[in-house]
Amino acid sequence: MARYSRIEVAVTMAETGLVPLFYHNDIELCKKVLKACYDGGARILEFTNRGDFAHEVFQELNKYALKELPGMMLGVGSVTDAGTASLYLQLGANFVVTPVLREDIAIVCNRRKVLWSPGCGSLTEIARAEELGAEIVKVFPGSTLGPGFVKAIKGPCPWTSIMPTGGVSPDPDNLKSWFDAGVTCVGMGSKLITKSVLKSGDFDQLTADVRATLDTIQEVKPKQT
């Protein structure tokens, strides 16, 4: 079962502002990536469910996080049905992220009091997700919808917490545009955990990149008044 409550996960997402996304079928590589992100200051990571036997990799990775990386909250993404969500909850997923709005996933996660973040592309979907108990809504694909969409949503619905995925990069101008629009946090995959880093094995560079991204986010986040 989840080690961290949905409230703890939501607070950590909001405080750090960053959810790194990653998948690989090599468990040892995954451990190195997770450790590098942790050393850089990340306390959340979404393991995307994208390959055969991905749940087996997640199981070992979560055991590693619980034993070696105190405070690291590992969750799962790219979940498209309740059965898959249930499988990962049994393996200790601390949150579930989906590319679509699925009420069956909401029921499973709410029953276990696990944070779920559904992918939404319209205000109607966002409103329904919140009615189903979603604390932080994923705007997807962010590359298509853009910061302007977030700003438009936050106008009539200032209470909505949004995490865009896709179209987010460590570039300060890009991050500033999203946080100025009103996002709570951002999901970032290959723009942060790059192919070049994975190929070279330069995990010190990944640690530095994560730290720099977190610092930039703190700089561009609107200050609370």
Backbone bond lengths (Angstrom), bond angles and torsions (degrees), N, CA, C in turn:
res aa  C-N    CA-C-N  psi(-1)  N-CA   C-N-CA  omega(-1)  CA-C   N-CA-C  phi
1 M - - - 1.453 - - 1.520 109.70 -
2 A 1.324 116.19 165.19 1.455 121.27 -178.15 1.520 111.10 -62.79
3 R 1.309 116.69 138.34 1.455 121.86 177.46 1.534 110.86 -82.82
4 Y 1.347 116.18 -29.23 1.456 120.80 -176.01 1.530 110.79 -114.89
5 S 1.307 116.29 140.87 1.462 121.01 -178.70 1.527 110.36 -73.34
6 R 1.317 115.85 162.38 1.465 119.43 178.95 1.516 111.05 -63.58
7 I 1.333 117.24 -29.81 1.466 120.06 177.67 1.517 110.01 -68.65
8 E 1.325 117.36 -43.42 1.467 120.76 178.25 1.521 110.88 -62.04
9 V 1.317 116.95 -41.01 1.461 120.78 179.63 1.522 110.64 -65.81
10 A 1.322 117.49 -45.52 1.460 121.18 -179.00 1.527 111.00 -62.68
11 V 1.320 116.61 -41.60 1.470 120.65 179.60 1.526 110.36 -64.45
12 T 1.327 116.63 -42.05 1.464 120.39 179.83 1.521 111.21 -65.88
13 M 1.319 117.22 -40.56 1.463 120.57 175.92 1.521 110.62 -58.55
14 A 1.333 116.11 -45.25 1.461 120.70 -177.70 1.528 111.49 -69.23
15 E 1.327 117.16 -39.31 1.465 120.36 -176.95 1.525 112.39 -71.09
16 T 1.331 117.55 -44.02 1.459 119.99 -178.84 1.523 111.70 -83.27
17 G 1.331 116.86 -34.38 1.456 121.34 178.51 1.509 115.17 79.67
18 L 1.338 117.54 3.94 1.463 120.34 -174.27 1.521 111.52 -136.67
19 V 1.348 115.57 132.05 1.462 122.10 172.35 1.526 107.70 -123.55
20 P 1.339 118.52 98.56 1.465 119.88 175.46 1.525 110.13 -66.25
21 L 1.338 115.92 144.65 1.463 122.14 178.99 1.522 108.23 -118.16
22 F 1.338 115.80 137.39 1.463 117.69 -178.13 1.522 111.42 -159.07
23 Y 1.336 114.87 144.28 1.470 121.26 169.93 1.521 109.44 -143.64
24 H 1.303 115.43 138.91 1.465 121.92 168.19 1.523 106.90 -157.82
25 N 1.313 116.94 152.98 1.465 119.43 -179.19 1.529 113.16 -88.45
26 D 1.332 117.20 -3.67 1.460 122.46 179.00 1.525 108.92 -94.80
27 I 1.325 117.24 109.54 1.460 120.85 -174.98 1.524 111.83 -63.20
28 E 1.330 117.67 -37.84 1.466 119.29 -178.81 1.524 111.08 -66.84
29 L 1.318 116.65 -38.31 1.463 120.23 175.30 1.525 110.58 -64.49
30 C 1.316 116.16 -41.51 1.476 120.64 178.99 1.532 110.98 -60.64
31 K 1.324 116.39 -39.92 1.462 119.91 179.02 1.525 110.58 -63.27
32 K 1.318 116.86 -40.92 1.463 120.59 179.86 1.530 110.95 -66.13
33 V 1.310 116.39 -39.98 1.471 120.38 177.82 1.528 110.28 -65.03
34 L 1.314 115.92 -45.66 1.464 120.18 -179.41 1.525 110.75 -62.42
35 K 1.333 116.90 -43.24 1.466 120.84 179.65 1.525 110.62 -64.57
36 A 1.317 117.35 -40.71 1.460 120.72 179.45 1.532 110.95 -63.72
37 C 1.328 116.75 -42.59 1.468 120.42 177.51 1.527 110.36 -64.02
38 Y 1.316 116.19 -41.17 1.471 121.65 178.85 1.527 110.65 -62.73
39 D 1.329 116.25 -46.45 1.465 120.19 179.75 1.520 111.52 -64.24
40 G 1.330 116.27 -26.71 1.456 120.46 177.59 1.515 114.10 -80.44
41 G 1.341 116.34 -7.50 1.457 120.26 176.68 1.512 115.54 111.76
42 A 1.331 117.66 -6.22 1.470 120.17 177.91 1.529 109.72 -70.34
43 R 1.308 115.82 140.39 1.464 120.01 177.34 1.529 112.02 -124.09
44 I 1.333 114.77 10.67 1.466 122.92 177.38 1.523 107.16 -136.15
45 L 1.333 117.04 140.17 1.462 119.69 169.46 1.518 108.66 -147.96
46 E 1.327 115.47 134.02 1.464 122.15 176.70 1.524 109.25 -99.26
47 F 1.328 115.63 114.96 1.461 121.31 174.97 1.521 107.04 -88.20
48 T 1.317 116.82 115.70 1.455 119.83 -174.40 1.524 111.30 -81.80
49 N 1.307 115.99 134.42 1.464 123.34 -176.41 1.530 109.19 -85.67
50 R 1.332 116.42 83.77 1.456 118.67 -170.40 1.520 115.38 -128.26
51 G 1.300 119.55 1.09 1.455 119.82 -177.50 1.518 111.93 -136.02
52 D 1.329 115.59 166.07 1.461 120.14 176.42 1.527 110.12 -59.91
53 F 1.319 115.73 135.93 1.462 122.71 179.20 1.530 112.89 61.07
54 A 1.336 115.92 26.73 1.470 119.95 179.88 1.524 111.22 -59.93
55 H 1.337 116.08 -32.58 1.468 118.60 -178.55 1.526 111.71 -66.21
56 E 1.334 116.71 -29.03 1.455 119.27 178.47 1.533 111.10 -70.04
57 V 1.323 115.67 -37.51 1.463 119.86 175.80 1.526 109.66 -65.96
58 F 1.327 115.96 -43.88 1.470 120.06 179.20 1.522 111.16 -59.85
59 Q 1.295 116.98 -42.21 1.468 121.08 -178.98 1.529 110.79 -56.95
60 E 1.318 116.31 -48.09 1.461 119.88 -179.48 1.526 111.23 -69.10
61 L 1.328 116.02 -37.62 1.456 119.96 -179.19 1.531 111.22 -66.89
62 N 1.305 116.51 -38.67 1.464 119.82 179.07 1.528 111.10 -69.10
63 K 1.324 116.88 -38.20 1.465 119.78 175.28 1.532 110.44 -60.28
64 Y 1.318 115.10 -42.10 1.469 120.47 177.89 1.526 110.79 -61.80
65 A 1.328 116.60 -45.44 1.467 120.36 -179.38 1.522 111.16 -61.82
66 L 1.315 116.64 -44.33 1.460 120.47 -178.58 1.526 111.79 -64.23
67 K 1.325 116.76 -34.16 1.455 120.86 -177.06 1.520 112.94 -84.53
68 E 1.328 117.02 -39.47 1.460 120.81 -168.64 1.529 115.11 -110.71
69 L 1.331 118.02 -20.02 1.466 120.35 -172.05 1.523 110.44 -126.32
70 P 1.325 118.00 77.07 1.464 120.80 -177.54 1.526 112.19 -59.17
71 G 1.317 115.01 131.13 1.457 120.42 179.22 1.514 114.82 91.52
72 M 1.337 117.88 -7.58 1.461 120.29 178.08 1.525 109.56 -80.10
73 M 1.323 116.00 124.59 1.463 122.45 -177.41 1.528 108.91 -104.45
74 L 1.314 116.10 107.65 1.456 121.66 -178.19 1.524 109.64 -97.61
75 G 1.324 115.18 129.64 1.454 120.50 177.76 1.507 110.36 -129.44
76 V 1.323 116.35 -174.83 1.461 121.04 -176.18 1.521 109.88 -127.57
77 G 1.338 115.92 144.26 1.456 121.34 177.63 1.515 111.91 -124.93
78 S 1.327 115.99 178.23 1.469 122.78 -178.61 1.521 111.58 58.99
79 V 1.313 116.44 36.95 1.468 122.29 177.40 1.524 108.27 -93.41
80 T 1.325 117.01 128.82 1.463 120.14 -173.26 1.529 114.58 -120.80
81 D 1.343 117.77 2.98 1.461 118.90 178.45 1.520 109.37 -156.37
82 A 1.332 115.63 162.39 1.462 121.30 -175.40 1.523 112.27 -66.21
83 G 1.331 117.19 -33.56 1.454 120.08 -179.79 1.522 111.70 -62.47
84 T 1.321 116.19 -43.88 1.462 120.22 178.02 1.518 110.99 -65.68
85 A 1.329 116.48 -41.23 1.462 120.17 177.42 1.526 110.32 -59.27
86 S 1.326 116.94 -44.81 1.463 121.29 -179.67 1.524 111.38 -61.82
87 L 1.325 116.37 -40.26 1.462 120.93 179.09 1.525 110.43 -58.46
88 Y 1.322 116.01 -48.87 1.464 119.67 -177.84 1.527 112.28 -71.06
89 L 1.320 117.27 -30.85 1.464 118.95 175.73 1.522 110.33 -64.16
90 Q 1.327 116.76 -36.54 1.456 120.67 176.78 1.536 111.60 -64.57
91 L 1.332 115.68 -25.44 1.464 120.84 -179.69 1.524 112.20 -93.58
92 G 1.338 116.10 6.27 1.456 119.84 173.02 1.513 116.63 94.19
93 A 1.333 118.34 16.92 1.466 119.82 178.52 1.525 110.16 -58.31
94 N 1.328 115.93 133.10 1.459 120.90 -178.17 1.519 112.97 -90.66
95 F 1.324 116.71 -11.63 1.459 121.21 173.84 1.520 108.22 -161.92
96 V 1.323 115.80 160.38 1.459 122.15 -177.98 1.527 108.28 -130.15
97 V 1.321 116.29 126.93 1.460 122.16 178.55 1.523 108.50 -116.06
98 T 1.322 116.38 136.60 1.461 120.92 -177.25 1.524 110.54 -125.01
99 P 1.329 118.74 153.42 1.466 120.69 174.88 1.525 112.29 -84.16
100 V 1.331 116.76 -8.47 1.466 121.66 -176.91 1.525 109.50 -136.82
101 L 1.330 115.68 163.42 1.459 121.15 175.31 1.524 108.79 -89.30
102 R 1.338 116.01 113.37 1.463 121.72 -179.36 1.526 108.81 -127.94
103 E 1.322 116.04 119.65 1.453 120.47 -178.12 1.521 111.95 -69.02
104 D 1.342 117.37 -28.69 1.464 118.84 179.01 1.525 111.07 -66.37
105 I 1.328 117.03 -34.14 1.466 120.48 176.58 1.523 110.18 -69.37
106 A 1.326 116.49 -38.90 1.469 120.33 177.61 1.524 110.60 -57.81
107 I 1.312 116.72 -44.58 1.470 121.11 -177.71 1.527 110.26 -62.76
108 V 1.322 116.83 -46.20 1.463 120.80 -179.01 1.523 111.23 -61.81
109 C 1.331 116.57 -47.29 1.464 120.12 -176.56 1.528 111.52 -71.00
110 N 1.318 117.52 -40.40 1.459 119.95 179.50 1.526 111.05 -64.14
111 R 1.316 115.86 -34.86 1.468 119.36 179.45 1.516 111.44 -61.92
112 R 1.332 116.17 -33.36 1.466 121.20 179.49 1.530 112.50 -96.09
113 K 1.336 116.27 0.02 1.473 122.44 -177.51 1.527 111.34 58.08
114 V 1.335 114.29 43.76 1.461 122.22 177.76 1.521 108.89 -107.55
115 L 1.321 116.56 135.59 1.464 120.25 179.87 1.522 110.35 -63.64
116 W 1.332 116.26 134.18 1.460 121.14 173.58 1.519 108.08 -128.62
117 S 1.320 115.88 140.09 1.460 121.42 -177.31 1.520 108.99 -125.81
118 P 1.340 116.71 101.33 1.460 120.15 -175.58 1.524 112.81 -83.56
119 G 1.328 115.35 144.33 1.453 120.82 175.54 1.519 110.80 -74.61
120 C 1.322 115.96 124.89 1.469 121.48 -177.75 1.522 109.87 -131.38
121 G 1.336 115.40 147.03 1.456 120.29 -179.68 1.506 113.68 -128.03
122 S 1.347 117.33 11.77 1.461 120.92 178.17 1.522 108.97 -152.45
123 L 1.320 115.59 160.97 1.458 119.77 178.48 1.527 111.01 -64.91
124 T 1.317 117.37 -33.57 1.463 120.66 177.82 1.522 110.73 -62.43
125 E 1.337 116.85 -44.55 1.464 120.06 177.57 1.525 111.35 -64.65
126 I 1.319 116.75 -41.25 1.466 120.49 179.23 1.523 110.65 -61.78
127 A 1.337 116.50 -44.72 1.461 120.20 -179.92 1.529 110.87 -62.09
128 R 1.327 116.99 -42.00 1.464 119.95 179.30 1.524 110.70 -66.29
129 A 1.327 117.08 -39.84 1.460 120.66 178.33 1.523 110.60 -60.53
130 E 1.309 116.90 -41.60 1.464 120.26 179.49 1.523 111.30 -68.77
131 E 1.325 116.21 -35.81 1.466 119.04 175.10 1.525 111.18 -63.19
132 L 1.322 116.40 -28.79 1.465 121.80 179.15 1.530 111.93 -87.34
133 G 1.332 116.66 1.80 1.455 120.08 173.76 1.510 116.84 100.81
134 A 1.334 118.73 10.14 1.463 120.98 179.43 1.521 109.82 -69.32
135 E 1.327 116.38 124.43 1.462 121.50 179.73 1.520 111.33 -82.37
136 I 1.337 116.13 -43.25 1.465 122.38 178.17 1.519 108.24 -125.90
137 V 1.318 116.32 122.13 1.459 122.04 -176.44 1.526 109.77 -96.86
138 K 1.302 115.99 134.75 1.468 121.42 176.65 1.520 109.48 -86.29
139 V 1.326 117.10 123.84 1.464 121.34 173.49 1.522 107.39 -92.43
140 F 1.327 115.02 119.18 1.463 119.97 -173.71 1.518 110.71 -146.96
141 P 1.340 117.97 136.07 1.466 126.80 -1.97 1.536 111.64 -84.29
142 G 1.335 115.81 128.23 1.456 120.37 -178.60 1.512 112.35 -62.21
143 S 1.327 116.85 -31.62 1.464 120.67 -178.77 1.522 111.66 -63.48
144 T 1.320 117.06 -28.49 1.464 121.46 179.33 1.528 111.83 -90.82
145 L 1.323 116.36 -42.40 1.457 120.52 -174.81 1.524 112.07 -78.03
146 G 1.323 118.04 -44.29 1.454 122.17 173.17 1.516 115.36 77.23
147 P 1.352 116.66 167.99 1.463 121.66 179.77 1.525 113.34 -59.14
148 G 1.331 116.86 -30.92 1.463 119.35 179.65 1.515 112.51 -60.86
149 F 1.320 116.56 -35.37 1.464 120.82 177.21 1.519 110.23 -64.13
150 V 1.335 116.15 -44.55 1.463 120.37 179.64 1.527 110.27 -60.97
151 K 1.308 116.50 -46.59 1.466 120.65 -179.11 1.524 110.89 -60.09
152 A 1.326 116.22 -40.22 1.465 120.28 179.51 1.526 111.19 -65.27
153 I 1.326 117.60 -38.92 1.462 121.92 179.02 1.522 111.20 -67.21
154 K 1.324 116.15 -41.64 1.459 120.54 -176.07 1.529 112.32 -68.41
155 G 1.335 117.01 -19.10 1.465 119.95 177.89 1.518 112.17 -59.84
156 P 1.344 117.96 -63.42 1.465 119.58 179.37 1.526 113.80 -80.25
157 C 1.329 117.51 -15.98 1.474 121.18 -175.96 1.529 110.68 -130.33
158 P 1.330 117.60 67.61 1.472 119.75 -176.11 1.523 113.64 -65.57
159 W 1.314 117.36 -15.63 1.465 121.18 -179.93 1.526 113.16 -80.58
160 T 1.314 117.11 -12.11 1.458 121.24 -175.26 1.524 111.25 -73.13
161 S 1.335 116.11 129.57 1.459 122.42 176.60 1.522 108.54 -100.55
162 I 1.320 116.34 126.56 1.460 121.70 -170.66 1.519 111.64 -124.95
163 M 1.340 114.94 137.99 1.464 122.90 173.38 1.529 108.21 -124.42
164 P 1.331 118.63 106.01 1.465 119.40 175.53 1.525 111.06 -78.69
165 T 1.316 116.05 143.44 1.458 122.11 173.63 1.525 107.84 -131.89
166 G 1.324 115.59 134.36 1.459 120.27 -172.66 1.520 108.51 92.08
167 G 1.311 116.34 128.86 1.454 119.26 -179.70 1.515 114.19 81.00
168 V 1.338 116.91 12.88 1.458 121.14 178.50 1.526 108.48 -112.84
169 S 1.339 116.27 133.57 1.462 121.08 179.73 1.525 109.42 -134.93
170 P 1.342 117.59 166.09 1.463 120.06 179.07 1.523 113.93 -71.26
171 D 1.320 117.65 -7.32 1.462 121.47 -179.27 1.528 110.36 -56.48
172 P 1.331 119.13 128.21 1.469 120.96 -176.68 1.524 113.85 -55.79
173 D 1.329 117.76 -39.50 1.463 119.91 -179.95 1.523 111.03 -65.84
174 N 1.338 116.28 -38.68 1.458 120.07 178.24 1.517 110.68 -64.98
175 L 1.327 116.62 -47.15 1.466 120.25 179.93 1.526 111.02 -63.39
176 K 1.312 116.46 -40.82 1.469 119.48 -179.79 1.527 111.06 -62.67
177 S 1.317 116.67 -39.10 1.464 119.29 -179.14 1.530 111.16 -63.21
178 W 1.331 116.84 -38.41 1.464 120.36 179.62 1.524 111.53 -71.09
179 F 1.331 117.17 -46.00 1.465 119.23 -177.12 1.534 111.45 -73.34
180 D 1.316 117.65 -31.52 1.473 119.57 173.02 1.523 110.78 -63.02
181 A 1.338 115.93 -32.08 1.470 120.79 179.51 1.518 111.77 -72.61
182 G 1.356 116.71 -21.49 1.455 119.25 175.51 1.509 116.66 115.20
183 V 1.345 118.46 17.14 1.462 119.07 179.36 1.533 110.40 -69.69
184 T 1.319 114.85 154.46 1.466 121.09 176.11 1.520 110.82 -86.49
185 C 1.315 116.29 -39.16 1.457 122.51 177.81 1.517 107.66 -157.73
186 V 1.333 116.49 172.60 1.461 120.88 178.96 1.524 109.32 -128.92
187 G 1.331 115.72 145.46 1.452 121.85 171.87 1.522 109.08 -97.80
188 M 1.328 117.06 133.67 1.460 120.39 -175.14 1.522 110.19 -140.03
189 G 1.324 115.47 124.83 1.453 120.51 -177.68 1.505 113.62 -107.44
190 S 1.338 116.84 -103.90 1.464 121.47 -171.02 1.526 113.18 -69.86
191 K 1.325 117.62 -15.74 1.469 119.12 176.15 1.533 110.33 -73.81
192 L 1.324 116.38 -20.26 1.457 121.65 179.00 1.530 110.97 -104.52
193 I 1.329 115.99 -52.57 1.467 121.41 178.23 1.525 106.23 -96.13
194 T 1.320 115.37 83.97 1.460 121.05 -167.46 1.526 113.06 -80.07
195 K 1.326 114.57 158.93 1.466 120.12 176.90 1.524 111.04 -62.24
196 S 1.317 116.73 -34.75 1.462 119.64 -178.39 1.519 111.39 -65.84
197 V 1.326 116.93 -39.42 1.463 120.29 177.39 1.527 110.65 -65.44
198 L 1.325 115.70 -43.89 1.469 119.58 179.87 1.528 110.95 -63.59
199 K 1.326 116.26 -38.65 1.462 120.06 -178.72 1.525 111.44 -70.30
200 S 1.328 116.26 -41.28 1.466 120.68 -177.10 1.521 112.80 -80.69
201 G 1.352 116.10 -24.39 1.456 119.54 -176.04 1.511 113.23 75.27
202 D 1.327 116.09 19.79 1.466 120.54 -178.82 1.530 108.93 -86.00
203 F 1.306 116.24 78.73 1.458 120.28 -175.99 1.529 112.43 -77.85
204 D 1.336 116.76 -18.47 1.460 119.14 171.16 1.525 109.74 -64.05
205 Q 1.322 116.03 -36.60 1.462 119.77 177.32 1.524 110.77 -65.93
206 L 1.332 116.54 -39.78 1.464 119.60 177.50 1.520 110.47 -63.13
207 T 1.320 116.87 -42.45 1.464 120.05 177.16 1.523 110.55 -57.88
208 A 1.330 116.10 -44.98 1.468 120.39 179.45 1.527 111.32 -64.58
209 D 1.332 116.95 -39.19 1.466 120.74 179.90 1.531 111.37 -65.92
210 V 1.322 116.09 -41.47 1.468 119.80 178.64 1.522 110.00 -65.13
211 R 1.327 116.67 -44.37 1.463 120.08 179.79 1.529 110.79 -61.55
212 A 1.331 116.64 -43.65 1.465 120.75 -179.80 1.531 110.92 -64.38
213 T 1.330 116.20 -39.17 1.469 120.18 179.46 1.519 110.95 -65.71
214 L 1.317 117.25 -43.36 1.464 121.22 178.06 1.530 110.70 -63.32
215 D 1.326 116.83 -40.15 1.472 120.19 177.95 1.527 110.57 -63.94
216 T 1.328 116.03 -42.55 1.470 119.63 178.97 1.522 111.00 -62.27
217 I 1.322 116.48 -42.13 1.462 120.45 179.24 1.521 110.73 -59.81
218 Q 1.326 117.36 -43.67 1.459 119.81 178.84 1.522 111.44 -63.67
219 E 1.308 116.57 -31.98 1.471 121.20 179.50 1.525 111.78 -72.46
220 V 1.335 116.65 -38.28 1.474 118.76 -173.25 1.522 112.90 -93.69
221 K 1.330 117.81 -14.11 1.465 119.52 178.97 1.528 109.64 -63.74
222 P 1.323 118.34 132.22 1.460 120.02 176.14 1.522 110.77 -58.09
223 K 1.293 117.00 135.47 1.453 121.10 -179.25 1.521 109.73 -75.02
224 Q 1.341 114.76 138.93 1.451 120.36 178.04 1.522 110.15 -72.16
225 T 1.320 115.99 137.85 1.466 120.12 179.61 1.510 110.37 -115.26
